[in-house]
Amino acid sequence: MGQTITYGADDKLIVPDQPTIPVIPGDGIGPDLWNATRTVVEAAVTKAYGGKRAVAWLEIFAGEGAFAKVGEYLPKASLDAIRQYRVAIKGPLSTPVGKGFRSVNVQLRHELDLYACVRPVRHIPGVPSPVLAPEKVDMVIFRENTEDVYAGIEWEAGSAEAAEVMALVRKLTGKTLRPDSGIGIKPISKTGSQRLVRRAIRHAVAHKLPTVTLVHKGNIMKYTEAAFRQWGYELAATEFGDVAVTEDEVFAKHGGKIPAGRVMIKDRIADSMFQQVLLRPDEYHVLAMPNLNGDYMSDALAAQVGGLGMAPGANIGDGYALFEATHGTAPKYTGMDKSNPGSLILSAAMMLDYLGWMEAAELVRNGIQNAVGAKVVTYDLARQMPGAAEVSCSGFGQAIIERM
């Protein structure tokens, strides 16, 4: 029987040597991915700590698997388990597409207030990439996870509600919208923006990364996207004045060089940033942005380093964290022990870092890098790597363990 992780002051976890960690295996290929991930994590923890530490897994359910068992896509018991034990990991989940049904993934983030979607993007040598220099990509994206389109309110075109909103818009602004328009509202708050930027700057400081970039569309949306930018700069100045310096200050006062021990805060327009990550990726280290910008940017950056199959991710709030595969359920491969577990395994390595078990996390990442370097990979990578030895999902897990 495992022990409960507790949450102390200053956003610090108190982690016992045998923590209980809830796991949602997921739908489709999820159980296959989880089986491989579990063996890798357990091997790394054993190798790193010689039996002094271990994880007690607690299986819980969400998505189609939960609906089949209890008639609900997100059972209260599963949420309660994550709240009790604070750190959890999950495979991909599917949600029926239809009116009025919100993604289970989105529900989890809202129910637990997991406001930061954290996506490290770094190339693993040997993974096929569509760009010439994928090794220059080494960034961490902090995407706001509860506002913007995730808290969006909509009214259908032609509805009485849409007509009423359009009348209000005309009254307040004098602007007339086309009567056949659908209407949407995207809220972005100072509270939500600043707590995300705070977490991004803390990450940069803790890992000695030189820059944090606020990515926005503030040239068009003055009171949402531009406000995100402004609130980010304000937060940096008031809470991190001893370590933060703006890009303008770096060039005006420091000759264009970031002073030692400081983090430069800068901002970029979202569309320009897509060009920057292709042409000058090594100038960017931590990116903080509203929800929709972060959704696009994280997948685009993942493509630069080989795709979502090797892209880890986490949803983190104050005192709670949920680590996850960043791709879908691929139902046609269900139960075939074929799919690439890399995303979930790397997410598990992020989880080990979050627990403070860095030695085990590094073993996991070493194992993956060495397996890819030896060209022992699953079908999705093998078909792009001449001379590769194709292995199953579980076989890739074993290859990682053998190469830690």
C-alpha positions as CSV (number, residue, x, y, z in Angstrom):
1,M,0.0,0.0,0.0
2,G,1.4,3.4,-1.0
3,Q,1.4,6.7,0.8
4,T,-0.2,10.0,0.0
5,I,1.7,12.9,-1.5
6,T,1.0,16.2,0.4
7,Y,1.3,19.8,-0.7
8,G,3.3,22.3,1.3
9,A,4.2,25.9,1.1
10,D,5.7,27.7,-1.9
11,D,4.2,25.2,-4.4
12,K,6.3,22.3,-3.0
13,L,5.2,18.7,-2.9
14,I,6.0,16.5,0.0
15,V,6.7,13.1,-1.6
16,P,7.0,9.9,0.4
17,D,9.3,7.0,-0.8
18,Q,6.3,4.9,-1.8
19,P,3.7,7.3,-3.2
20,T,0.3,6.2,-4.5
21,I,-0.2,7.5,-8.0
22,P,-3.6,7.1,-9.8
23,V,-3.4,6.0,-13.4
24,I,-6.0,6.2,-16.2
25,P,-4.8,3.7,-18.8
26,G,-6.9,5.4,-21.5
27,D,-8.9,4.3,-24.5
28,G,-7.9,2.7,-27.8
29,I,-4.2,2.2,-27.7
30,G,-4.0,3.6,-24.2
31,P,-3.7,0.3,-22.3
32,D,-0.8,-0.9,-24.6
33,L,1.0,2.4,-24.0
34,W,0.5,2.2,-20.3
35,N,1.8,-1.3,-20.0
36,A,5.0,-0.3,-21.7
37,T,5.3,2.9,-19.6
38,R,4.7,1.2,-16.3
39,T,7.5,-1.3,-17.0
40,V,9.9,1.5,-17.9
41,V,9.1,3.6,-14.9
42,E,9.4,0.8,-12.5
43,A,12.7,-0.3,-14.0
44,A,14.1,3.2,-13.8
45,V,13.0,3.7,-10.2
46,T,14.5,0.4,-9.1
47,K,17.7,1.1,-10.9
48,A,18.0,4.6,-9.5
49,Y,17.1,3.9,-5.9
50,G,17.8,0.2,-5.4
51,G,14.4,-0.6,-3.9
52,K,14.3,2.4,-1.5
53,R,11.6,4.0,-3.6
54,A,8.7,2.6,-5.5
55,V,5.4,3.7,-6.9
56,A,2.1,2.1,-5.9
57,W,-0.2,2.5,-8.9
58,L,-4.0,3.0,-8.4
59,E,-6.0,2.3,-11.5
60,I,-8.9,4.7,-12.1
61,F,-11.1,5.3,-15.1
62,A,-12.3,8.0,-17.5
63,G,-13.4,8.2,-21.1
64,E,-15.0,5.3,-22.9
65,G,-13.5,2.8,-20.4
66,A,-15.3,4.5,-17.6
67,F,-18.6,4.8,-19.5
68,A,-18.5,1.0,-20.2
69,K,-18.0,0.3,-16.4
70,V,-20.2,2.9,-14.6
71,G,-22.1,4.8,-17.3
72,E,-20.1,8.0,-16.8
73,Y,-17.3,9.4,-18.8
74,L,-15.7,11.1,-15.8
75,P,-16.7,9.4,-12.6
76,K,-16.6,11.4,-9.4
77,A,-14.5,8.6,-7.8
78,S,-11.8,9.2,-10.4
79,L,-11.7,12.9,-9.7
80,D,-11.7,12.3,-5.9
81,A,-8.7,9.9,-6.3
82,I,-6.7,12.5,-8.1
83,R,-7.6,15.2,-5.5
84,Q,-6.5,12.8,-2.7
85,Y,-3.2,11.7,-4.2
86,R,-2.4,14.9,-6.1
87,V,-0.3,13.5,-8.9
88,A,-1.7,11.2,-11.7
89,I,-0.9,10.0,-15.2
90,K,-3.2,9.1,-18.1
91,G,-3.2,7.6,-21.5
92,P,-5.2,9.1,-24.4
93,L,-9.0,9.4,-23.9
94,S,-11.8,9.5,-26.5
95,T,-15.0,11.5,-26.1
96,P,-18.1,11.1,-28.3
97,V,-18.4,13.9,-30.8
98,G,-21.8,15.5,-30.4
99,K,-23.8,18.5,-29.3
100,G,-23.2,19.7,-25.8
101,F,-20.5,17.2,-24.9
102,R,-17.2,18.6,-23.7
103,S,-14.0,16.7,-24.0
104,V,-13.1,14.6,-20.9
105,N,-9.6,16.0,-21.1
106,V,-11.0,19.5,-20.9
107,Q,-13.3,18.5,-18.0
108,L,-10.3,17.1,-16.1
109,R,-8.4,20.3,-16.5
110,H,-11.4,22.4,-15.4
111,E,-12.4,20.3,-12.4
112,L,-8.9,20.2,-11.0
113,D,-8.0,23.8,-12.1
114,L,-5.0,22.5,-14.0
115,Y,-4.3,25.9,-15.5
116,A,-0.9,25.3,-17.0
117,C,-0.5,22.9,-19.9
118,V,3.3,22.3,-20.0
119,R,4.9,20.8,-23.1
120,P,8.7,20.4,-23.3
121,V,9.8,20.2,-26.9
122,R,13.2,18.8,-27.6
123,H,14.6,16.7,-30.4
124,I,15.8,13.2,-29.7
125,P,18.8,12.5,-32.0
126,G,17.8,10.0,-34.7
127,V,14.1,10.8,-34.7
128,P,13.1,11.7,-38.2
129,S,12.2,15.4,-38.6
130,P,10.9,17.5,-41.5
131,V,13.2,20.4,-40.7
132,L,17.0,20.7,-41.3
133,A,18.2,21.4,-37.8
134,P,15.7,20.0,-35.3
135,E,18.5,19.9,-32.7
136,K,18.1,23.7,-32.3
137,V,14.6,23.2,-30.9
138,D,14.7,23.0,-27.1
139,M,11.7,24.9,-25.6
140,V,9.1,24.5,-22.9
141,I,5.6,25.8,-23.7
142,F,3.3,27.0,-20.9
143,R,-0.2,27.2,-22.4
144,E,-3.1,28.6,-20.3
145,N,-5.5,25.8,-19.8
146,T,-8.7,27.2,-18.4
147,E,-9.6,30.4,-20.3
148,D,-9.8,31.7,-23.9
149,V,-11.5,29.2,-26.1
150,Y,-11.6,26.6,-23.3
151,A,-14.0,28.9,-21.4
152,G,-15.6,30.1,-24.6
153,I,-19.3,30.9,-24.8
154,E,-21.1,30.6,-28.1
155,W,-24.5,31.3,-29.7
156,E,-25.6,29.6,-32.9
157,A,-26.1,31.7,-36.0
158,G,-29.8,32.6,-36.4
159,S,-30.7,31.9,-32.8
160,A,-32.6,34.4,-30.7
161,E,-29.7,34.5,-28.3
162,A,-27.3,35.5,-31.1
163,A,-29.6,38.2,-32.2
164,E,-29.8,39.6,-28.7
165,V,-26.0,39.6,-28.3
166,M,-25.7,41.4,-31.7
167,A,-28.2,44.0,-30.6
168,L,-26.1,44.6,-27.4
169,V,-22.9,44.9,-29.5
170,R,-24.6,47.4,-31.7
171,K,-25.8,49.4,-28.6
172,L,-22.4,49.3,-26.9
173,T,-20.1,49.8,-29.9
174,G,-22.2,51.0,-32.8
175,K,-21.0,48.1,-34.9
176,T,-23.4,45.9,-36.9
177,L,-22.6,42.3,-37.4
178,R,-23.9,40.1,-40.2
179,P,-27.2,38.6,-39.0
180,D,-26.2,35.1,-40.0
181,S,-23.1,35.2,-37.7
182,G,-22.4,32.7,-35.0
183,I,-21.2,34.6,-31.9
184,G,-18.4,33.6,-29.5
185,I,-16.9,35.2,-26.4
186,K,-13.3,34.3,-25.3
187,P,-12.5,35.5,-21.7
188,I,-8.9,36.1,-20.7
189,S,-8.4,37.3,-17.1
190,K,-5.6,39.0,-15.3
191,T,-5.7,36.3,-12.7
192,G,-5.5,33.4,-15.2
193,S,-2.8,35.2,-17.2
194,Q,-0.5,36.1,-14.3
195,R,-0.6,32.7,-12.6
196,L,0.5,31.1,-15.9
197,V,3.3,33.6,-16.5
198,R,4.4,33.1,-12.8
199,R,4.8,29.4,-13.3
200,A,6.7,29.9,-16.6
201,I,9.1,32.4,-15.0
202,R,9.6,30.1,-12.0
203,H,10.5,27.3,-14.4
204,A,13.0,29.5,-16.3
205,V,14.6,30.6,-13.0
206,A,14.8,27.0,-11.6
207,H,16.3,25.6,-14.7
208,K,18.6,28.6,-15.5
209,L,17.0,29.3,-18.8
210,P,17.7,32.7,-20.3
211,T,14.4,33.8,-21.8
212,V,10.6,33.8,-21.3
213,T,8.6,34.9,-24.3
214,L,4.9,36.0,-24.1
215,V,3.1,34.9,-27.3
216,H,-0.1,36.8,-28.2
217,K,-2.2,38.4,-30.9
218,G,-2.3,41.7,-29.1
219,N,-2.0,43.8,-32.3
220,I,-5.6,42.8,-33.1
221,M,-7.2,41.8,-29.8
222,K,-6.4,44.8,-27.5
223,Y,-8.3,43.8,-24.3
224,T,-7.6,40.1,-24.2
225,E,-4.4,39.1,-26.1
226,A,-2.7,42.4,-25.5
227,A,-3.8,42.4,-21.9
228,F,-2.2,39.0,-21.5
229,R,1.1,40.5,-22.7
230,Q,0.7,43.6,-20.4
231,W,-0.2,41.5,-17.3
232,G,2.7,39.2,-18.0
233,Y,5.2,42.1,-18.0
234,E,3.5,43.6,-14.8
235,L,3.9,40.2,-13.0
236,A,7.5,39.9,-14.0
237,A,8.3,43.4,-12.7
238,T,6.4,43.1,-9.4
239,E,7.3,39.5,-8.4
240,F,10.5,38.8,-10.2
241,G,12.2,42.2,-10.3
242,D,15.4,40.8,-8.8
243,V,15.9,38.3,-11.7
244,A,13.7,39.5,-14.6
245,V,14.8,42.1,-17.2
246,T,12.9,43.1,-20.3
247,E,14.2,42.8,-23.8
248,D,14.1,46.6,-24.2
249,E,16.2,46.9,-21.1
250,V,18.7,44.4,-22.3
251,F,19.3,46.4,-25.5
252,A,19.1,49.9,-23.9
253,K,21.1,49.2,-20.8
254,H,23.2,46.0,-21.3
255,G,24.5,46.2,-24.8
256,G,22.1,43.5,-26.1
257,K,23.5,40.8,-23.6
258,I,21.4,39.3,-20.9
259,P,23.1,40.0,-17.5
260,A,24.4,37.0,-15.7
261,G,21.8,35.3,-13.5
262,R,18.9,37.2,-15.1
263,V,15.9,36.0,-17.2
264,M,14.9,38.2,-20.2
265,I,11.2,38.7,-20.7
266,K,10.1,39.4,-24.2
267,D,7.0,39.1,-26.4
268,R,6.2,38.1,-29.9
269,I,3.0,38.3,-32.1
270,A,1.7,34.8,-32.5
271,D,1.9,34.6,-36.3
272,S,5.5,36.0,-36.2
273,M,6.4,33.4,-33.6
274,F,5.6,30.6,-36.0
275,Q,8.3,31.9,-38.3
276,Q,10.7,32.4,-35.4
277,V,10.5,28.8,-34.2
278,L,11.4,27.7,-37.7
279,L,14.1,30.2,-38.5
280,R,15.6,31.0,-35.1
281,P,14.4,28.4,-32.6
282,D,17.6,28.5,-30.5
283,E,16.7,32.1,-29.4
284,Y,13.7,30.8,-27.5
285,H,13.5,28.8,-24.3
286,V,10.3,29.2,-22.4
287,L,7.1,30.3,-24.1
288,A,3.9,31.5,-22.3
289,M,0.7,32.0,-24.1
290,P,-3.1,31.9,-24.0
291,N,-4.9,28.7,-24.7
292,L,-5.5,28.8,-28.5
293,N,-2.1,30.1,-29.4
294,G,-0.6,27.4,-27.2
295,D,-2.7,24.7,-28.8
296,Y,-1.3,25.6,-32.3
297,M,2.2,26.3,-31.2
298,S,2.7,23.1,-29.2
299,D,1.7,20.8,-32.0
300,A,3.7,22.8,-34.6
301,L,6.8,22.5,-32.5
302,A,6.2,18.8,-31.9
303,A,6.1,18.4,-35.6
304,Q,9.5,20.0,-35.9
305,V,11.1,17.4,-33.6
306,G,9.3,14.4,-35.1
307,G,5.6,14.5,-34.1
308,L,3.3,13.9,-31.2
309,G,4.4,10.3,-30.9
310,M,7.5,11.6,-28.9
311,A,6.0,14.7,-27.4
312,P,5.3,14.7,-23.6
313,G,2.9,16.8,-21.7
314,A,1.4,17.7,-18.3
315,N,-1.5,19.7,-16.9
316,I,-0.4,21.4,-13.7
317,G,-2.2,23.5,-11.1
318,D,-1.6,24.5,-7.6
319,G,-1.1,21.3,-5.7
320,Y,-2.3,18.9,-8.5
321,A,-0.7,17.6,-11.7
322,L,-1.9,15.2,-14.4
323,F,0.7,13.9,-16.9
324,E,-0.5,12.6,-20.2
325,A,0.1,11.3,-23.7
326,T,-0.4,14.3,-26.1
327,H,-1.9,12.3,-29.0
328,G,-5.1,10.5,-29.7
329,T,-6.4,7.0,-29.1
330,A,-5.8,5.5,-32.6
331,P,-8.6,3.0,-32.2
332,K,-7.7,0.9,-35.2
333,Y,-4.5,-0.2,-33.4
334,T,-6.3,-1.1,-30.2
335,G,-4.9,-4.2,-28.5
336,M,-2.3,-4.8,-31.2
337,D,0.8,-3.9,-29.1
338,K,2.0,-1.8,-32.0
339,S,1.9,1.9,-31.2
340,N,4.7,4.1,-30.1
341,P,4.6,4.7,-26.3
342,G,7.2,7.4,-26.4
343,S,4.9,10.3,-25.6
344,L,3.5,8.6,-22.5
345,I,6.9,7.4,-21.3
346,L,8.4,10.9,-21.7
347,S,5.4,12.3,-19.8
348,A,6.2,9.8,-17.1
349,A,9.7,11.1,-17.0
350,M,8.3,14.6,-16.5
351,M,6.2,13.2,-13.6
352,L,9.3,11.7,-12.0
353,D,11.0,15.2,-12.3
354,Y,7.9,16.7,-10.7
355,L,8.2,14.3,-7.8
356,G,11.8,15.2,-7.3
357,W,13.1,11.9,-8.6
358,M,15.4,13.3,-11.2
359,E,17.8,10.3,-11.2
360,A,15.0,8.0,-12.4
361,A,13.7,10.5,-14.9
362,E,17.2,10.9,-16.4
363,L,17.4,7.1,-16.7
364,V,14.1,7.0,-18.7
365,R,15.3,9.7,-21.1
366,N,18.7,8.1,-21.5
367,G,17.0,4.8,-22.3
368,I,14.8,6.4,-25.0
369,Q,17.6,8.3,-26.5
370,N,19.8,5.2,-26.7
371,A,17.0,3.0,-28.1
372,V,16.3,5.5,-30.8
373,G,20.1,5.9,-31.4
374,A,20.3,2.1,-31.9
375,K,17.3,2.3,-34.3
376,V,15.3,0.0,-32.2
377,V,11.9,1.7,-32.6
378,T,8.2,1.1,-33.3
379,Y,6.7,1.0,-36.8
380,D,5.9,4.8,-37.0
381,L,9.6,5.6,-36.7
382,A,11.0,2.5,-38.3
383,R,9.4,3.3,-41.6
384,Q,11.3,6.6,-41.8
385,M,14.6,5.2,-40.6
386,P,16.6,3.1,-43.0
387,G,18.1,0.0,-41.3
388,A,15.8,0.3,-38.3
389,A,14.7,-2.8,-36.3
390,E,11.0,-2.5,-35.8
391,V,9.7,-3.6,-32.4
392,S,6.3,-3.7,-30.8
393,C,5.0,-1.2,-28.2
394,S,6.1,-3.5,-25.3
395,G,9.3,-4.3,-27.2
396,F,10.2,-0.6,-27.4
397,G,9.7,-0.4,-23.6
398,Q,12.0,-3.3,-23.1
399,A,14.6,-1.8,-25.5
400,I,14.5,1.4,-23.4
401,I,15.0,-0.6,-20.1
402,E,18.0,-2.5,-21.6
403,R,19.7,0.8,-22.6
404,M,19.2,2.9,-19.5
